[in-house]
């Protein structure tokens, strides 16, 4: 059996030199995990392509083409699916967007997979081989996370990622943020046995890796056990956590001792009203600076994420955000536009209020305005978003952040990535999609 597994181009931050590109992000686990789950008795010839950093092969003679899509990559996924189906390949569509919009995705697939694939993907392939494949396989959340095979990193283009070694320790999230697709997709929450995570990290080449969990420390006891297991390995890592971690001195110390050097933290807003809108009131804007200082005391660099365009946001509140972020001491600021992903409560609310501008999925990437804001025109929100990046990523501001950071090298490289992204923001045309313009 010949299997091609694809992640469509997500337009991630990357360096490009001619036909070669390298992502600023860590390697995704999706394709390497799917490859590891292919039953050994099938003796499959497997090819992985992350289209964000690689070109698709010219061959069209695959027995199975598996495509995993996010909302922002859905149209590209459908285009690829239609192409391979026309060539006679059996196409399997899965991923978050397929789970959120199954009827839409099913129109482009021979087989649809919704939910997690750890249990359904091996069964699907065996049934394909036996000529008994069904049209839909639904994974039950959360799947069993014990005894999983290690990802097939040998099939991954390691040189195409700044951080090629990626591991996961938890699955899903306990939060109920209004805008997030994780609870909307019903992914639930589960933890992976710590000894298995530690054994996998121990086997990785090199000293650095990433934990790609949505919210690593939701289960405090599990997080502490994980940190204690990682500490003797002498490796360094980065991951994601909430601001609440800074209130827990024992957990902070354990993270630092385990080799944590970088955390992405969703502060989301400097407005308590906006945080209430997101169902994230545990974030306290008055404490953000103290939160950053707590991470810094333990040698942890912080990428702070902020969202523009919520109903309590005004042009004045957005304009002051870059200044407030600088005062807080965020090492690597990241700005995003409020995005009503399909299946989320906010998508249903904005649709009911007739405020969705379109459902052109490539713009559902947190980098484009796709709805009518409450207090400004869409074009105004887009301009303020670009202005925030321009102000934040001036060379002088980058230098000050790097010099003040507990991890100057990480901070400088992270800031450099966003300065390069700023060039893309400045050059991109037609940033607000006009549905009528696409109609012949």
MIKEZA-652296 format. One record per residue (C-alpha): residue number from 1; residue in one letter; x, y, z. Coordinates in steps of 0.25 Angstrom, whole numbers, plus 5000, padded with zeros to 4 digits. Layout:
# MIKEZA-652296
+-----+---+------+------+------+
|   k | r |   c1 |   c2 |   c3 |
+-----+---+------+------+------+
| NUM | A |    X |    Y |    Z |
...
+-----+---+------+------+------+
# end
This chain:
# MIKEZA-652296
+-----+---+------+------+------+
|   k | r |   c1 |   c2 |   c3 |
+-----+---+------+------+------+
|   1 | X | 5000 | 5000 | 5000 |
|   2 | X | 5005 | 5014 | 4996 |
|   3 | X | 5001 | 5025 | 5006 |
|   4 | X | 5003 | 5040 | 5004 |
|   5 | X | 5000 | 5048 | 5016 |
|   6 | X | 4998 | 5063 | 5014 |
|   7 | X | 4997 | 5076 | 5023 |
|   8 | X | 4993 | 5087 | 5013 |
|   9 | X | 5001 | 5100 | 5013 |
|  10 | X | 4997 | 5108 | 5025 |
|  11 | X | 5005 | 5120 | 5021 |
|  12 | X | 5014 | 5119 | 5034 |
|  13 | X | 5025 | 5129 | 5037 |
|  14 | X | 5037 | 5124 | 5029 |
|  15 | X | 5050 | 5127 | 5023 |
|  16 | X | 5051 | 5125 | 5008 |
|  17 | X | 5063 | 5124 | 4999 |
|  18 | X | 5058 | 5121 | 4985 |
|  19 | X | 5050 | 5107 | 4986 |
|  20 | X | 5056 | 5104 | 5000 |
|  21 | X | 5048 | 5109 | 5012 |
|  22 | X | 5049 | 5107 | 5027 |
|  23 | X | 5038 | 5109 | 5037 |
|  24 | X | 5041 | 5118 | 5049 |
|  25 | X | 5032 | 5108 | 5057 |
|  26 | X | 5033 | 5094 | 5063 |
|  27 | X | 5030 | 5082 | 5055 |
|  28 | X | 5016 | 5078 | 5055 |
|  29 | X | 5013 | 5064 | 5060 |
|  30 | X | 5001 | 5061 | 5052 |
|  31 | X | 5007 | 5054 | 5040 |
|  32 | X | 5018 | 5047 | 5048 |
|  33 | X | 5008 | 5041 | 5057 |
|  34 | X | 4998 | 5037 | 5046 |
|  35 | X | 5010 | 5030 | 5040 |
|  36 | X | 5014 | 5023 | 5053 |
|  37 | X | 4999 | 5018 | 5054 |
|  38 | X | 5000 | 5011 | 5040 |
|  39 | X | 4999 | 4996 | 5043 |
|  40 | X | 5012 | 4989 | 5041 |
|  41 | X | 5005 | 4977 | 5034 |
|  42 | X | 5002 | 4986 | 5022 |
|  43 | X | 5016 | 4988 | 5019 |
|  44 | X | 5013 | 5002 | 5014 |
|  45 | X | 5021 | 5011 | 5006 |
|  46 | X | 5019 | 5025 | 5013 |
|  47 | X | 5022 | 5039 | 5009 |
|  48 | X | 5019 | 5051 | 5018 |
|  49 | X | 5018 | 5065 | 5012 |
|  50 | X | 5016 | 5078 | 5020 |
|  51 | X | 5013 | 5087 | 5009 |
|  52 | X | 5017 | 5099 | 5018 |
|  53 | X | 5031 | 5095 | 5016 |
|  54 | X | 5032 | 5085 | 5005 |
|  55 | X | 5027 | 5082 | 4990 |
|  56 | X | 5017 | 5071 | 4987 |
|  57 | X | 5022 | 5060 | 4979 |
|  58 | X | 5019 | 5059 | 4964 |
|  59 | X | 5013 | 5044 | 4966 |
|  60 | X | 4998 | 5042 | 4966 |
|  61 | X | 4998 | 5027 | 4968 |
|  62 | X | 4995 | 5026 | 4983 |
|  63 | X | 4986 | 5016 | 4989 |
|  64 | X | 4982 | 5025 | 5000 |
|  65 | X | 4984 | 5040 | 5001 |
|  66 | X | 4981 | 5046 | 5015 |
|  67 | X | 4979 | 5061 | 5017 |
|  68 | X | 4978 | 5068 | 5030 |
|  69 | X | 4973 | 5081 | 5030 |
|  70 | X | 4971 | 5093 | 5039 |
|  71 | X | 4960 | 5104 | 5036 |
|  72 | X | 4970 | 5113 | 5029 |
|  73 | X | 4975 | 5102 | 5020 |
|  74 | X | 4962 | 5096 | 5017 |
|  75 | X | 4960 | 5101 | 5003 |
|  76 | X | 4974 | 5097 | 4999 |
|  77 | X | 4971 | 5083 | 5005 |
|  78 | X | 4959 | 5082 | 4997 |
|  79 | X | 4966 | 5086 | 4984 |
|  80 | X | 4977 | 5075 | 4987 |
|  81 | X | 4966 | 5065 | 4990 |
|  82 | X | 4959 | 5067 | 4977 |
|  83 | X | 4972 | 5066 | 4969 |
|  84 | X | 4976 | 5053 | 4975 |
|  85 | X | 4961 | 5047 | 4974 |
|  86 | X | 4961 | 5051 | 4960 |
|  87 | X | 4974 | 5043 | 4958 |
|  88 | X | 4968 | 5030 | 4964 |
|  89 | X | 4974 | 5031 | 4978 |
|  90 | X | 4965 | 5028 | 4991 |
|  91 | X | 4965 | 5041 | 4999 |
|  92 | X | 4963 | 5042 | 5014 |
|  93 | X | 4960 | 5056 | 5020 |
|  94 | X | 4962 | 5059 | 5035 |
|  95 | X | 4967 | 5069 | 5044 |
|  96 | X | 4960 | 5080 | 5052 |
|  97 | X | 4952 | 5086 | 5041 |
|  98 | X | 4947 | 5073 | 5036 |
|  99 | X | 4942 | 5071 | 5050 |
| 100 | X | 4935 | 5084 | 5051 |
| 101 | X | 4929 | 5084 | 5037 |
| 102 | X | 4928 | 5069 | 5034 |
| 103 | X | 4917 | 5071 | 5023 |
| 104 | X | 4925 | 5081 | 5015 |
| 105 | X | 4938 | 5073 | 5016 |
| 106 | X | 4931 | 5060 | 5012 |
| 107 | X | 4927 | 5066 | 4999 |
| 108 | X | 4942 | 5065 | 4995 |
| 109 | X | 4946 | 5052 | 5001 |
| 110 | X | 4944 | 5037 | 4999 |
| 111 | X | 4946 | 5035 | 5014 |
| 112 | X | 4944 | 5045 | 5025 |
| 113 | X | 4950 | 5044 | 5039 |
| 114 | X | 4945 | 5053 | 5050 |
| 115 | X | 4951 | 5054 | 5064 |
| 116 | X | 4964 | 5048 | 5068 |
| 117 | X | 4970 | 5037 | 5059 |
| 118 | X | 4979 | 5028 | 5068 |
| 119 | X | 4968 | 5018 | 5068 |
| 120 | X | 4961 | 5020 | 5055 |
| 121 | X | 4973 | 5022 | 5046 |
| 122 | X | 4979 | 5008 | 5047 |
| 123 | X | 4965 | 5002 | 5046 |
| 124 | X | 4962 | 5010 | 5034 |
| 125 | X | 4974 | 5005 | 5027 |
| 126 | X | 4972 | 4991 | 5030 |
| 127 | X | 4958 | 4992 | 5025 |
| 128 | X | 4963 | 4999 | 5012 |
| 129 | X | 4973 | 4987 | 5010 |
| 130 | X | 4961 | 4977 | 5012 |
| 131 | X | 4952 | 4985 | 5003 |
| 132 | X | 4942 | 4988 | 5014 |
| 133 | X | 4945 | 5003 | 5016 |
| 134 | X | 4933 | 5012 | 5021 |
| 135 | X | 4931 | 5026 | 5017 |
| 136 | X | 4932 | 5032 | 5031 |
| 137 | X | 4940 | 5028 | 5043 |
| 138 | X | 4938 | 5036 | 5056 |
| 139 | X | 4948 | 5036 | 5067 |
| 140 | X | 4943 | 5036 | 5082 |
| 141 | X | 4949 | 5047 | 5090 |
| 142 | X | 4958 | 5046 | 5097 |
| 143 | X | 4965 | 5034 | 5092 |
| 144 | X | 4974 | 5025 | 5100 |
| 145 | X | 4988 | 5031 | 5101 |
| 146 | X | 4996 | 5020 | 5107 |
| 147 | X | 5005 | 5011 | 5099 |
| 148 | X | 5005 | 5020 | 5086 |
| 149 | X | 5016 | 5017 | 5076 |
| 150 | X | 5027 | 5028 | 5075 |
| 151 | X | 5024 | 5038 | 5063 |
| 152 | X | 5031 | 5034 | 5050 |
| 153 | X | 5042 | 5045 | 5051 |
| 154 | X | 5050 | 5038 | 5041 |
| 155 | X | 5040 | 5042 | 5030 |
| 156 | X | 5040 | 5056 | 5034 |
| 157 | X | 5048 | 5067 | 5027 |
| 158 | X | 5055 | 5071 | 5040 |
| 159 | X | 5064 | 5082 | 5033 |
| 160 | X | 5051 | 5090 | 5030 |
| 161 | X | 5048 | 5094 | 5044 |
| 162 | X | 5055 | 5102 | 5054 |
| 163 | X | 5051 | 5092 | 5065 |
| 164 | X | 5049 | 5078 | 5059 |
| 165 | X | 5047 | 5070 | 5071 |
| 166 | X | 5033 | 5071 | 5077 |
| 167 | X | 5026 | 5063 | 5088 |
| 168 | X | 5012 | 5064 | 5094 |
| 169 | X | 5008 | 5060 | 5108 |
| 170 | X | 4993 | 5064 | 5109 |
| 171 | X | 4982 | 5065 | 5099 |
| 172 | X | 4971 | 5075 | 5098 |
| 173 | X | 4967 | 5086 | 5108 |
| 174 | X | 4958 | 5088 | 5120 |
| 175 | X | 4956 | 5103 | 5117 |
| 176 | X | 4943 | 5108 | 5110 |
| 177 | X | 4948 | 5120 | 5103 |
| 178 | X | 4937 | 5125 | 5094 |
| 179 | X | 4946 | 5127 | 5082 |
| 180 | X | 4954 | 5114 | 5082 |
| 181 | X | 4952 | 5102 | 5073 |
| 182 | X | 4957 | 5092 | 5083 |
| 183 | X | 4945 | 5091 | 5092 |
| 184 | X | 4936 | 5093 | 5080 |
| 185 | X | 4941 | 5081 | 5074 |
| 186 | X | 4939 | 5073 | 5086 |
| 187 | X | 4953 | 5068 | 5088 |
| 188 | X | 4952 | 5067 | 5103 |
| 189 | X | 4964 | 5066 | 5112 |
| 190 | X | 4973 | 5054 | 5115 |
| 191 | X | 4987 | 5052 | 5120 |
| 192 | X | 4998 | 5043 | 5115 |
| 193 | X | 5006 | 5034 | 5124 |
| 194 | X | 5018 | 5042 | 5129 |
| 195 | X | 5028 | 5031 | 5128 |
| 196 | X | 5025 | 5029 | 5113 |
| 197 | X | 5026 | 5044 | 5111 |
| 198 | X | 5040 | 5044 | 5118 |
| 199 | X | 5045 | 5032 | 5110 |
| 200 | X | 5041 | 5038 | 5097 |
| 201 | X | 5048 | 5051 | 5101 |
| 202 | X | 5061 | 5043 | 5106 |
| 203 | X | 5061 | 5037 | 5092 |
| 204 | X | 5061 | 5050 | 5084 |
| 205 | X | 5074 | 5055 | 5078 |
| 206 | X | 5080 | 5068 | 5082 |
| 207 | X | 5077 | 5076 | 5095 |
| 208 | X | 5064 | 5084 | 5090 |
| 209 | X | 5050 | 5080 | 5088 |
| 210 | X | 5036 | 5086 | 5088 |
| 211 | X | 5023 | 5081 | 5096 |
| 212 | X | 5012 | 5085 | 5087 |
| 213 | X | 5001 | 5083 | 5097 |
| 214 | X | 4989 | 5093 | 5096 |
| 215 | X | 4990 | 5096 | 5112 |
| 216 | X | 5001 | 5087 | 5118 |
| 217 | X | 4998 | 5090 | 5132 |
| 218 | X | 4983 | 5089 | 5133 |
| 219 | X | 4986 | 5076 | 5142 |
| 220 | X | 4995 | 5082 | 5153 |
| 221 | X | 4999 | 5068 | 5158 |
| 222 | X | 5002 | 5063 | 5144 |
| 223 | X | 5010 | 5075 | 5141 |
| 224 | X | 5019 | 5074 | 5153 |
| 225 | X | 5021 | 5059 | 5151 |
| 226 | X | 5025 | 5062 | 5137 |
| 227 | X | 5035 | 5073 | 5141 |
| 228 | X | 5041 | 5064 | 5151 |
| 229 | X | 5043 | 5053 | 5141 |
| 230 | X | 5049 | 5063 | 5131 |
| 231 | X | 5059 | 5069 | 5140 |
| 232 | X | 5070 | 5059 | 5140 |
| 233 | X | 5070 | 5058 | 5125 |
| 234 | X | 5077 | 5072 | 5124 |
| 235 | X | 5069 | 5076 | 5112 |
| 236 | X | 5063 | 5090 | 5109 |
| 237 | X | 5049 | 5092 | 5104 |
| 238 | X | 5037 | 5101 | 5101 |
| 239 | X | 5022 | 5100 | 5101 |
| 240 | X | 5009 | 5107 | 5105 |
| 241 | X | 5003 | 5110 | 5118 |
| 242 | X | 4993 | 5120 | 5124 |
| 243 | X | 4996 | 5132 | 5132 |
| 244 | X | 4991 | 5125 | 5145 |
| 245 | X | 5004 | 5117 | 5145 |
| 246 | X | 5012 | 5129 | 5150 |
| 247 | X | 5003 | 5129 | 5163 |
| 248 | X | 5009 | 5115 | 5166 |
| 249 | X | 5023 | 5116 | 5171 |
| 250 | X | 5025 | 5101 | 5173 |
| 251 | X | 5021 | 5099 | 5159 |
| 252 | X | 5029 | 5110 | 5153 |
| 253 | X | 5041 | 5105 | 5160 |
| 254 | X | 5038 | 5091 | 5155 |
| 255 | X | 5037 | 5096 | 5141 |
| 256 | X | 5050 | 5103 | 5141 |
| 257 | X | 5057 | 5091 | 5147 |
| 258 | X | 5051 | 5082 | 5136 |
| 259 | X | 5058 | 5091 | 5125 |
| 260 | X | 5046 | 5100 | 5122 |
| 261 | X | 5052 | 5112 | 5115 |
| 262 | X | 5040 | 5118 | 5107 |
| 263 | X | 5025 | 5118 | 5109 |
| 264 | X | 5014 | 5124 | 5100 |
| 265 | X | 5004 | 5130 | 5109 |
| 266 | X | 4990 | 5135 | 5104 |
| 267 | X | 4988 | 5148 | 5112 |
| 268 | X | 4978 | 5151 | 5101 |
| 269 | X | 4974 | 5165 | 5105 |
| 270 | X | 4978 | 5177 | 5114 |
| 271 | X | 4963 | 5179 | 5117 |
| 272 | X | 4955 | 5172 | 5128 |
| 273 | X | 4942 | 5173 | 5120 |
| 274 | X | 4948 | 5167 | 5108 |
| 275 | X | 4954 | 5155 | 5116 |
| 276 | X | 4940 | 5153 | 5122 |
| 277 | X | 4935 | 5152 | 5107 |
| 278 | X | 4945 | 5141 | 5105 |
| 279 | X | 4941 | 5134 | 5117 |
| 280 | X | 4956 | 5136 | 5122 |
| 281 | X | 4954 | 5145 | 5135 |
| 282 | X | 4965 | 5137 | 5142 |
| 283 | X | 4974 | 5146 | 5134 |
| 284 | X | 4976 | 5159 | 5142 |
| 285 | X | 4982 | 5171 | 5134 |
| 286 | X | 4986 | 5178 | 5146 |
| 287 | X | 4996 | 5166 | 5150 |
| 288 | X | 5002 | 5164 | 5136 |
| 289 | X | 5015 | 5171 | 5139 |
| 290 | X | 5016 | 5163 | 5152 |
| 291 | X | 5013 | 5150 | 5144 |
| 292 | X | 5024 | 5153 | 5134 |
| 293 | X | 5034 | 5156 | 5145 |
| 294 | X | 5031 | 5143 | 5152 |
| 295 | X | 5034 | 5135 | 5139 |
| 296 | X | 5047 | 5143 | 5137 |
| 297 | X | 5051 | 5140 | 5151 |
| 298 | X | 5051 | 5126 | 5147 |
| 299 | X | 5059 | 5128 | 5134 |
| 300 | X | 5046 | 5126 | 5125 |
| 301 | X | 5044 | 5135 | 5113 |
| 302 | X | 5030 | 5139 | 5110 |
| 303 | X | 5023 | 5140 | 5097 |
| 304 | X | 5010 | 5148 | 5100 |
| 305 | X | 4998 | 5147 | 5091 |
| 306 | X | 4988 | 5158 | 5090 |
| 307 | X | 4975 | 5158 | 5082 |
| 308 | X | 4969 | 5170 | 5075 |
| 309 | X | 4954 | 5172 | 5071 |
| 310 | X | 4946 | 5167 | 5082 |
| 311 | X | 4933 | 5175 | 5085 |
| 312 | X | 4939 | 5183 | 5096 |
| 313 | X | 4951 | 5187 | 5088 |
| 314 | X | 4951 | 5201 | 5082 |
| 315 | X | 4962 | 5208 | 5073 |
| 316 | X | 4967 | 5215 | 5086 |
| 317 | X | 4969 | 5202 | 5094 |
| 318 | X | 4976 | 5195 | 5082 |
| 319 | X | 4985 | 5207 | 5080 |
| 320 | X | 4990 | 5206 | 5094 |
| 321 | X | 4992 | 5191 | 5095 |
| 322 | X | 5007 | 5192 | 5089 |
| 323 | X | 5011 | 5202 | 5099 |
| 324 | X | 5005 | 5194 | 5111 |
| 325 | X | 5011 | 5181 | 5105 |
| 326 | X | 5025 | 5188 | 5105 |
| 327 | X | 5022 | 5193 | 5120 |
| 328 | X | 5019 | 5178 | 5124 |
| 329 | X | 5032 | 5173 | 5119 |
| 330 | X | 5027 | 5163 | 5109 |
| 331 | X | 5039 | 5157 | 5102 |
| 332 | X | 5032 | 5153 | 5089 |
| 333 | X | 5019 | 5160 | 5087 |
| 334 | X | 5009 | 5153 | 5077 |
| 335 | X | 4996 | 5160 | 5072 |
| 336 | X | 4984 | 5153 | 5066 |
| 337 | X | 4971 | 5157 | 5061 |
| 338 | X | 4958 | 5151 | 5067 |
| 339 | X | 4954 | 5140 | 5058 |
| 340 | X | 4940 | 5133 | 5059 |
| 341 | X | 4944 | 5119 | 5055 |
| 342 | X | 4932 | 5110 | 5051 |
| 343 | X | 4926 | 5102 | 5062 |
| 344 | X | 4929 | 5112 | 5073 |
| 345 | X | 4919 | 5120 | 5081 |
| 346 | X | 4925 | 5133 | 5075 |
| 347 | X | 4923 | 5128 | 5061 |
| 348 | X | 4908 | 5125 | 5064 |
| 349 | X | 4906 | 5138 | 5071 |
| 350 | X | 4912 | 5147 | 5060 |
| 351 | X | 4905 | 5139 | 5050 |
| 352 | X | 4892 | 5142 | 5057 |
| 353 | X | 4895 | 5157 | 5058 |
| 354 | X | 4899 | 5157 | 5043 |
| 355 | X | 4913 | 5161 | 5045 |
| 356 | X | 4921 | 5150 | 5038 |
| 357 | X | 4927 | 5157 | 5025 |
| 358 | X | 4929 | 5143 | 5018 |
| 359 | X | 4933 | 5129 | 5020 |
| 360 | X | 4945 | 5130 | 5012 |
| 361 | X | 4953 | 5120 | 5020 |
| 362 | X | 4967 | 5124 | 5016 |
| 363 | X | 4965 | 5137 | 5024 |
| 364 | X | 4961 | 5129 | 5036 |
| 365 | X | 4975 | 5129 | 5041 |
| 366 | X | 4975 | 5140 | 5052 |
| 367 | X | 4982 | 5149 | 5043 |
| 368 | X | 4971 | 5155 | 5035 |
| 369 | X | 4958 | 5162 | 5038 |
| 370 | X | 4946 | 5153 | 5035 |
| 371 | X | 4934 | 5160 | 5043 |
| 372 | X | 4929 | 5173 | 5046 |
| 373 | X | 4935 | 5179 | 5059 |
| 374 | X | 4925 | 5186 | 5069 |
| 375 | X | 4933 | 5199 | 5069 |
| 376 | X | 4940 | 5201 | 5056 |
| 377 | X | 4940 | 5198 | 5042 |
| 378 | X | 4947 | 5185 | 5037 |
| 379 | X | 4958 | 5193 | 5030 |
| 380 | X | 4961 | 5201 | 5043 |
| 381 | X | 4963 | 5188 | 5051 |
| 382 | X | 4972 | 5183 | 5040 |
| 383 | X | 4980 | 5196 | 5040 |
| 384 | X | 4981 | 5196 | 5055 |
| 385 | X | 4986 | 5182 | 5055 |
| 386 | X | 4997 | 5185 | 5045 |
| 387 | X | 5001 | 5198 | 5052 |
| 388 | X | 5002 | 5190 | 5065 |
| 389 | X | 5012 | 5180 | 5059 |
| 390 | X | 5020 | 5192 | 5052 |
| 391 | X | 5021 | 5199 | 5065 |
| 392 | X | 5025 | 5187 | 5073 |
| 393 | X | 5035 | 5182 | 5064 |
| 394 | X | 5044 | 5194 | 5062 |
| 395 | X | 5059 | 5190 | 5063 |
| 396 | X | 5060 | 5199 | 5075 |
| 397 | X | 5049 | 5192 | 5082 |
| 398 | X | 5054 | 5178 | 5078 |
| 399 | X | 5068 | 5182 | 5084 |
| 400 | X | 5062 | 5186 | 5097 |
| 401 | X | 5054 | 5173 | 5099 |
| 402 | X | 5065 | 5164 | 5096 |
| 403 | X | 5074 | 5172 | 5105 |
| 404 | X | 5064 | 5171 | 5117 |
| 405 | X | 5060 | 5156 | 5114 |
| 406 | X | 5065 | 5145 | 5123 |
| 407 | X | 5067 | 5138 | 5109 |
| 408 | X | 5073 | 5148 | 5100 |
| 409 | X | 5076 | 5138 | 5088 |
| 410 | X | 5062 | 5132 | 5088 |
| 411 | X | 5056 | 5146 | 5090 |
| 412 | X | 5064 | 5152 | 5078 |
| 413 | X | 5061 | 5140 | 5069 |
| 414 | X | 5046 | 5141 | 5072 |
| 415 | X | 5046 | 5156 | 5070 |
| 416 | X | 5053 | 5154 | 5057 |
| 417 | X | 5043 | 5144 | 5052 |
| 418 | X | 5032 | 5155 | 5054 |
| 419 | X | 5040 | 5166 | 5048 |
| 420 | X | 5040 | 5157 | 5036 |
| 421 | X | 5026 | 5155 | 5037 |
| 422 | X | 5023 | 5170 | 5037 |
| 423 | X | 5029 | 5171 | 5023 |
| 424 | X | 5018 | 5161 | 5019 |
| 425 | X | 5007 | 5169 | 5026 |
| 426 | X | 5012 | 5182 | 5019 |
| 427 | X | 5012 | 5175 | 5005 |
| 428 | X | 4999 | 5167 | 5005 |
| 429 | X | 4988 | 5172 | 4996 |
| 430 | X | 4973 | 5170 | 4998 |
| 431 | X | 4974 | 5167 | 5013 |
| 432 | X | 4959 | 5168 | 5014 |
| 433 | X | 4952 | 5158 | 5006 |
| 434 | X | 4941 | 5163 | 4997 |
| 435 | X | 4931 | 5152 | 4993 |
| 436 | X | 4925 | 5160 | 4982 |
| 437 | X | 4939 | 5161 | 4976 |
| 438 | X | 4941 | 5146 | 4975 |
| 439 | X | 4928 | 5144 | 4967 |
| 440 | X | 4929 | 5144 | 4952 |
+-----+---+------+------+------+
# end
